[in-house]
Structure formats: C-alpha cells, structure tokens
Amino acid sequence: NQRMDASDLRYRYFNGTTWGPEITLTNDSLFDSQQSTAFDAKGDGVLAFVHNTDSAPMNSSGMFDSAANDIQASVWNPTTHTWSTPLAITSGNGVDDSQPATFVDFTGKRYIVWIQTTGTTTQLMFSTSTGTGAWSTPAPLSISGLATGGTFKRVAIGSDGSGRVNVIFAYSIANADGTMTNILYE
C-alpha cells in the first residue's frame, strides 16, 4: 500500500532545447496509474488517468480494490505549458474504471474512452470536452453485434482524418472448451 500510495503524477516540459523542472500534478497519497495523453497539431492536449480513492488499495489478502478506480482528466494549456488541476470524470461510482484512452480532434475537442467493469460485465464508456467546457456525463459507447458474455480487454482511439473518431478495442470471449477467442474491433 505504501508503494501504491506514493504513485503520483509528475511531468516536465521540453522547450526544444532543454527540459524544465519537474512539476507535480497529483500529490495526494493515493494510487494514480494508467495515464494516457493526446495532443492535436495546435497543441491542445488531454491527459486521463486512473485515480484509486482507497488509501489502502491492497487488502490483507492481497486483493486490489479496483472498485475504487475512477477516471480523472487534465487539460494541457499550450500557452503556459502546464496541465490543469485534474477533474473527476467518474467519481465514487463503486465500479472498476480503467484503461483510459485519449484523443483530441482537429477542432480541439477532447475524448476519453475507458473500460468500466461491474462484477463480471464490462462496457466501454466515454466523455468529451470542448474548449474550456465541462466534461460530458460519462455514457456507454453504443456498440452492437458483439457476442454476449465477452469482456473488453484493451481500447484505443484515433481518427482517419476525415472528421470521424475511431475506437478500436479487443474483445475476449470464453469458449465452451475453456479456450478464449480474442477479436479486435473498430
């Protein structure tokens, strides 16, 4: 628990010649991990990460409290070269929010997609923000045609350059013979 609680986020800015000083983004004695960043060509950026709110995320049996995982986001200021104070995208929902993927489109709109696990089911969730606006309420990413009972394993987000945002994800299905079928979808 001490090692996890000491996991905070820090960054340095490279101005093209030298690295600036280390700047602390999180410093709260809680476990921060799984960070993802994305920028557009103008320097608009987004950082998303998993913030575990349990001060003792490993119990005495060695089980990790993933139900305390929340998604937080920070926005890059291209003028001051600093990240904003992180905001909770999900907060205290009692489920495992993990593996955020980030993207910024050509208009500066920011996207976060992540995997949400509730018991034995998983779903992809997303939230967006435009300019200095607030983040949208987290919502399930609408997906149809997947085999029932599978689980999302990985997620990535990007664009083909024609104004569309593409989400790519790995989906795993347990077969009757005990083997797994893993399929990559877009």
N, C-alpha and C positions, 0 to 999 in steps of 0.2 A: 504493500500500500504506500509506503514512503516513496518508493521509486516512481510509482504512477502519479502520486500527488505532486511530485516535483516536475511533472511533464507540462511545461508551459511553452507558449509560442513566442518566438523572437525572430526578428528579421534585420537585415542590413540592406541598404540601398547602394547600388553600384552606379556611379555617375558617368561611366565610360572610361574613367581613368583609375579611380580609387574607390574602395569600399568605405561607406560611412560607418558610424558607430552602431553597435548592436542596440536595437530598440525592443523593449518588451511589449508584447501585445496582450498576453494573458499572464497573470501572476496572482492566482487565487487558491493555490494548494489543492487544485482539482485536476483530474486527468484530461488533458487535451490531446487529440490524436487525429489521424486520417485526414490531414489537411489537403485541400485541392485549391489551386489558383488558376485563373484565366484572365487574359487581357485582350482587348481589341487593338487595332492598329493605332488608335488615338491615345492609348494609354489608360483607358477606362479598365478597371480591374475589379475582380471579386475573389475573395477567399472564403471558403467554407471549411468547417472542421467539426469533429465530434467532440462535444464537451460532456464529460460524465460528471453528474452532480452529486455522486456518492463520495463522501470524504474517505470511505474505506471500501473501494470498489471490489476488492477480493475478500470473500468471507473466510472464515476459519477452515472451511472445507476446500478452499482453493477455487471456488466458483466466482466468476466475474459477473458483476451486476450490470448487465447490458441494458436492462430496463431503465437505467438512469442515464442512458446515452441520449443527448439532444443535439440538434444541428444548430450551429451558430454561424453567422456570416459577418464579414467586414468588407468595406468598400475602399478601394485604392483611390487616393487623391493624386492625380498626375502632376499637379502644381507643387504641392508640398512634399510629395514622395513619401506619404505616410498612409497607414491603414487606419480606418475609423475604429472607434470603440466597437467591439463585437456586439451584435444583436442576436437574440434568440429567435431562430426560425421555428423551432419546436421547443417547447418548454414544459417539463413535468408531465408529459403525456403517458408515462409509465410503460413505454414500449422501446424496443431497440431501434433507434435511428442510426444508420451507419453508412459508410462508404459514399460520402457526397462527391458528386462530380460537378464541375463548374464550367460556364461558358458565358462569353459576352459577345452579343451580335454586333453588326456594323452600325447600329443606331445607338449603341451603348447600353442596351437592355441586358440585365444580368439574369442568369438562370442558375438554379441549383436543383439537381435531381439526386435522390438518395434512396436507399433501400430501407424500408420500415418492416420490422419483424414483430409480429404479435403471436406469441405462442409458437405454433407450427406453421403459420401462414406468413408469406411475405408479399409486399407490394411496392411498386415504385411510386415515390411521391415527388412533387416539385413545388417550387416557389419562384417568383420573379420579382424584379425591381427595376424601375426605370428612373434614370437621372438620380436625384436625391430623394426619390419617393420611397415610401414604406414597402416592405416585402409583402407579397400577396399571402393570403391564408394558405397554408400547405394543403395540397389537394392530391388525390391519386392521379397518376398518369394513366389516361384511358388506353387500355390495351385489350384487344380481343383476339380470339383464336388460339390462345395458349392452352396446352394440356392442363387439366385441373390437378391440383396437388403438388405442383412443382414449386421450386424456390428460386428466387433471384439471387445470383451469386456475385456479379460484378456489373457495373454500369459506367458508361462514358457518354459524353455529349459533345457535339460539334455542329458544323454546318457544311453544306455542299456549296456554299457561296451564292445561292440563288434565293436568299431570304428565308430559307427553311432551316429549322433546327432539327437535327437528327440525334436520337438517343439510341445507343447500342447497348445491349445487355446480354449477359449469359444467364440462361435458364436451365435448371437441373431437375430431372425427373427420375424418381426411383422406379426401376422396373421390377416386375414380379419375381425375377430370378435373383434379385439382390444387386444387380448392376445398375449403373447410373447412365442416363443419356443426358449429355450436356449440349445445348444448342445455343448458338449466337444469333441474336435477332437484331434487326434495325427497325 
